[in-house]
Amino acid sequence: MLFAEAAATTASTSTYTSFDIYVLIFTLVIAIAVIRQVISPKRNLFALGFASVALIVFILMDVVMIKGW
């Protein structure tokens, strides 16, 4: 019984760190860069592709990070 209560309390611990805020800010900065490249009349396709891949990776990382909170 004691071990079951200890296991239940350790399963509900949060993985939130102060670095999570920086990850969310970086995601916003990358999203702004992608939007600016899309609406620009003179597009840099390499920058647009690189930023799009980075945005996808950061969004997936944000989803996994927020699920751990």
N, C-alpha and C positions, 0 to 999 in steps of 0.2 A: 504494500500500500504506500509506503513512504517513497519507494523508487518510482512508482507510477506518478505521484505528485511531482517529483523532481523532473521527470521526463516531460510532463505537461508544461512546466514553467520554462524549461529550456527551449521548447519548441516554439514558444510565442515571443522570443526575444527579437528585437528589431535590429536590422543591419544598417540603420541610418548612420551616416558619417557626414562631416562637414564638407567632404569632397563631392558629395552628391549635388550640392548647390552649384558647384563649378561645372559639373557635367551638364546640368540643365541649362546653364548660361551658354556653354559652348554649343549646345544644340540650337539654341535660339540664334546665335551668331551665324552658324552654318545655314540655318533656314533663311535668314535674311540675305546671305550671300547667294543662295540658290534663287530666291525670288528676284533679286537684283539682276542676276544673269539672264533669267527668263524674260524679264520685261525690257532688257536692254536691246536697242535696235542693232547693235554690233555685238554679236554673241561670240564668246570664246568657248568653243565646244569642249576643249580639254578641261578648262576650269569648271564648266557646267557639269561635265561627267564626273570629275573628281569630287566636286562638292556634293553632287547627288549621291554618290556612293558613301561618302563620309556622313551625310545626313541619314541615310538608311541605317548605317552601322550605329550611329549615336541614338537614333530613335529606338532601335532594338535594345540597345544598352539601357536606355531610360526605362523601357517597359520592364525589363528584367530587374532593374534596380528598384523601381517603384513597387513591384510585386514583393520584394523582400522587406519592404517597410512594414 
